[in-house]
Amino acid sequence: MESIVKLQDIIDSSRRIVFFGGAGVSTESGIPDFRSTDGLYNMQYKYPPEMILSHDFFMSNPQEFYRFYRDKLIVPGIEPNVAHLKLAELERAGKLQAVVTQNIDDLHYRAGSRQVYELHGTTSAYTCLRCRRHYGIECLEQQDTVPHCSCGGLIKPDVVLYGESLRGDVLEGAISAIASADTLIIAGTSLTVYPAAGLVEYFGGDNLVLINRDATPMDRRADLVIHDKVGRVLEQIKVN
């Protein structure tokens, strides 16, 4: 396939690749895409998902928030797929400098990637809003409904909810990585969620690659566009 050959050439000639990924990277692990036609945002609930996943709703109705959160955002038995594993391999080879992800599933870390900027946080970490004590996901397993700290404080997932700002250190790290990249590979994202999607504007390197099932607003600016599944594309790449 000509596009795969071109992608291989770009990767072979690059030294500072940054990968910017969205939901399409994790759908092949069995995690639903929120914004697809059969995704989370198109399902019917008592409250709209955008409302439930907001800071105000969490603070005012944590029981309903956690019922939804446990049911829809915690997906048991998921494992990194070929895309996650290939990116970790590229990092170990010194090709990939960083992964910037909109996903909250922690699969890049589990695949072996170490320089990962999780723009929207992670479902693997939790913080007490009163004493700031940190917890792992086991806090959900130890309490049936709304998890509380030993100090009595409400425990919140380290996920960026609607109405909350992205973490400054994560945002700065992602911008720095993208700005210094010679190749930016954008994959599995429609580039419609801001401010995350706006980060690609910091890229000024040599090669902009887009891998996505559907067309995106950035297609016309890319040096290479591949409309396919992310894993199907990356599994064909050889790491030299």
C-alpha positions as CSV (number, residue, x, y, z in Angstrom):
1,M,0.0,0.0,0.0
2,E,1.5,3.3,-1.1
3,S,0.4,5.3,1.9
4,I,2.0,2.8,4.3
5,V,5.3,2.9,2.4
6,K,5.2,6.7,2.6
7,L,4.5,6.5,6.3
8,Q,7.3,4.1,6.8
9,D,9.7,6.5,5.0
10,I,8.6,9.4,7.1
11,I,9.1,7.5,10.4
12,D,12.5,6.2,9.2
13,S,13.7,9.7,8.5
14,S,12.3,11.3,11.7
15,R,14.0,11.7,15.0
16,R,11.5,13.6,17.1
17,I,8.0,12.1,16.4
18,V,5.1,13.1,18.6
19,F,1.8,11.1,18.5
20,F,-1.4,12.9,19.2
21,G,-4.3,10.5,19.7
22,G,-8.0,10.4,20.4
23,A,-10.7,7.9,21.0
24,G,-10.0,5.9,17.8
25,V,-6.8,4.7,19.3
26,S,-8.6,2.8,22.1
27,T,-11.8,1.6,20.3
28,E,-9.8,-1.4,19.1
29,S,-9.3,-2.3,22.7
30,G,-13.1,-2.4,23.2
31,I,-13.6,1.1,24.6
32,P,-16.5,2.9,23.1
33,D,-16.0,6.2,21.1
34,F,-18.1,8.8,22.9
35,R,-19.0,10.8,19.8
36,S,-19.7,8.1,17.2
37,T,-23.3,7.5,16.1
38,D,-23.6,4.6,18.6
39,G,-21.3,6.2,21.2
40,L,-21.9,7.4,24.7
41,Y,-23.1,10.9,23.8
42,N,-25.9,9.4,21.6
43,M,-27.3,7.1,24.2
44,Q,-30.3,8.1,26.4
45,Y,-30.0,8.7,30.1
46,K,-31.9,10.5,32.8
47,Y,-29.4,13.4,32.4
48,P,-27.3,14.2,29.3
49,P,-23.8,12.7,29.6
50,E,-22.3,16.2,29.1
51,M,-24.2,17.3,32.2
52,I,-23.3,14.2,34.3
53,L,-19.6,14.6,33.4
54,S,-19.4,18.2,34.6
55,H,-17.8,19.6,37.7
56,D,-21.0,21.1,38.9
57,F,-22.9,17.9,38.6
58,F,-20.2,15.9,40.3
59,M,-20.3,18.3,43.3
60,S,-24.1,18.4,43.5
61,N,-24.9,14.8,42.7
62,P,-21.9,12.5,43.3
63,Q,-24.0,9.4,43.7
64,E,-25.6,9.7,40.2
65,F,-22.2,10.8,38.8
66,Y,-20.5,7.7,40.1
67,R,-23.3,5.4,39.0
68,F,-22.8,6.6,35.5
69,Y,-19.0,6.7,35.8
70,R,-18.8,3.1,37.0
71,D,-21.2,1.9,34.4
72,K,-19.8,3.7,31.3
73,L,-16.3,4.9,31.9
74,I,-14.8,1.9,33.8
75,V,-14.4,-0.9,31.2
76,P,-13.2,-4.1,32.8
77,G,-10.8,-6.4,31.0
78,I,-9.4,-3.9,28.5
79,E,-5.8,-4.3,27.3
80,P,-3.5,-2.2,25.1
81,N,-3.9,-2.9,21.4
82,V,-1.4,-3.1,18.6
83,A,-1.4,0.7,18.2
84,H,-0.4,1.3,21.9
85,L,2.2,-1.4,21.7
86,K,3.7,-0.1,18.5
87,L,4.0,3.4,19.9
88,A,5.8,2.1,23.0
89,E,8.2,0.2,20.7
90,L,8.9,3.4,18.7
91,E,9.6,5.2,22.0
92,R,12.1,2.5,23.1
93,A,13.8,2.8,19.7
94,G,14.3,6.6,20.3
95,K,12.0,7.6,17.5
96,L,8.9,8.7,19.4
97,Q,9.5,11.6,21.9
98,A,6.0,11.7,23.4
99,V,2.4,10.6,23.2
100,V,-0.3,13.3,23.7
101,T,-3.6,11.7,24.3
102,Q,-7.2,12.8,24.8
103,N,-8.1,9.4,26.3
104,I,-8.4,8.6,30.0
105,D,-7.9,4.8,29.9
106,D,-4.2,4.6,30.9
107,L,-3.5,2.2,28.1
108,H,-0.5,4.0,26.7
109,Y,1.3,3.6,30.1
110,R,0.2,0.0,30.3
111,A,1.7,-0.7,26.9
112,G,5.0,0.6,28.0
113,S,5.1,4.3,26.9
114,R,6.7,6.5,29.5
115,Q,6.4,10.1,28.1
116,V,2.6,10.4,28.0
117,Y,0.6,13.6,28.3
118,E,-3.0,12.7,29.3
119,L,-4.8,15.9,28.5
120,H,-8.1,14.8,30.0
121,G,-6.6,13.0,33.0
122,T,-7.0,9.3,33.8
123,T,-9.5,6.9,35.4
124,S,-6.6,5.2,37.2
125,A,-6.0,7.9,39.8
126,Y,-8.2,9.6,42.4
127,T,-7.8,12.5,44.8
128,C,-9.6,13.4,48.1
129,L,-11.0,16.9,47.7
130,R,-10.5,17.6,51.4
131,C,-7.0,16.4,52.3
132,R,-5.7,15.8,48.8
133,R,-4.7,12.2,49.5
134,H,-4.1,10.2,46.4
135,Y,-5.8,6.9,45.6
136,G,-5.7,4.3,42.9
137,I,-8.7,2.7,41.2
138,E,-9.0,0.3,44.1
139,C,-10.9,3.0,46.0
140,L,-13.8,2.2,43.7
141,E,-13.6,-1.5,44.5
142,Q,-13.5,-1.0,48.2
143,Q,-16.6,1.2,48.4
144,D,-19.9,0.4,46.7
145,T,-21.3,3.8,45.9
146,V,-19.5,7.1,46.4
147,P,-15.9,6.7,47.5
148,H,-14.8,8.8,50.5
149,C,-11.4,9.3,52.1
150,S,-10.5,8.2,55.6
151,C,-10.8,11.9,56.5
152,G,-14.4,11.9,55.3
153,G,-13.7,13.9,52.2
154,L,-15.3,13.2,48.8
155,I,-12.9,11.3,46.4
156,K,-12.9,12.6,42.8
157,P,-11.4,10.9,39.7
158,D,-8.4,12.6,38.3
159,V,-10.4,13.2,35.1
160,V,-10.9,16.6,33.6
161,L,-14.6,17.2,33.8
162,Y,-16.7,19.8,31.8
163,G,-16.2,23.2,33.5
164,E,-12.6,22.3,34.6
165,S,-9.4,23.5,33.1
166,L,-6.7,21.2,31.7
167,R,-3.8,20.7,34.1
168,G,-1.2,23.4,33.4
169,D,1.9,21.1,33.6
170,V,0.3,18.6,31.3
171,L,-0.7,21.3,28.8
172,E,2.7,22.9,28.9
173,G,4.5,19.6,28.4
174,A,2.2,18.7,25.4
175,I,2.7,22.0,23.8
176,S,6.5,21.8,24.2
177,A,6.6,18.3,22.7
178,I,4.5,19.2,19.7
179,A,6.4,22.4,19.0
180,S,9.8,20.6,19.0
181,A,8.6,17.6,16.9
182,D,9.9,17.0,13.4
183,T,6.9,14.7,12.7
184,L,3.4,14.9,14.2
185,I,1.2,11.9,13.8
186,I,-2.5,12.7,14.6
187,A,-4.6,9.6,14.9
188,G,-8.1,8.4,15.9
189,T,-9.5,11.9,16.5
190,S,-12.0,14.1,14.7
191,L,-10.1,17.2,16.0
192,T,-13.3,18.8,17.2
193,V,-12.7,18.8,20.9
194,Y,-11.1,22.0,22.2
195,P,-8.8,23.1,23.7
196,A,-7.1,19.8,23.0
197,A,-7.5,20.0,19.2
198,G,-6.0,23.4,19.1
199,L,-2.6,22.1,20.3
200,V,-1.8,20.9,16.8
201,E,-1.4,24.6,15.8
202,Y,1.9,24.6,17.7
203,F,3.4,22.1,15.2
204,G,5.9,23.6,12.8
205,G,7.9,20.5,11.8
206,D,8.4,18.7,8.5
207,N,5.7,16.0,8.4
208,L,2.1,16.2,9.5
209,V,0.4,12.7,9.2
210,L,-3.3,12.1,9.8
211,I,-4.7,8.6,10.4
212,N,-8.4,8.5,11.0
213,R,-11.4,6.5,9.9
214,D,-13.2,9.6,8.7
215,A,-12.1,12.9,7.2
216,T,-11.1,15.7,9.6
217,P,-10.8,19.5,9.3
218,M,-7.0,19.1,9.2
219,D,-6.9,16.7,6.2
220,R,-6.2,19.4,3.7
221,R,-3.1,20.6,5.6
222,A,-1.5,17.2,6.1
223,D,1.4,15.8,4.2
224,L,-0.1,12.3,4.4
225,V,-3.7,11.3,5.1
226,I,-4.7,7.6,5.7
227,H,-8.4,6.9,6.3
228,D,-8.2,3.6,8.2
229,K,-8.1,2.2,11.7
230,V,-5.1,3.3,13.7
231,G,-4.1,-0.2,14.7
232,R,-4.4,-1.6,11.2
233,V,-2.0,1.1,10.0
234,L,0.6,1.0,12.7
235,E,0.9,-2.7,12.9
236,Q,2.4,-2.5,9.4
237,I,5.2,-0.2,10.5
238,K,8.6,-1.7,11.1
239,V,10.8,-0.2,13.8
240,N,14.4,0.1,12.7
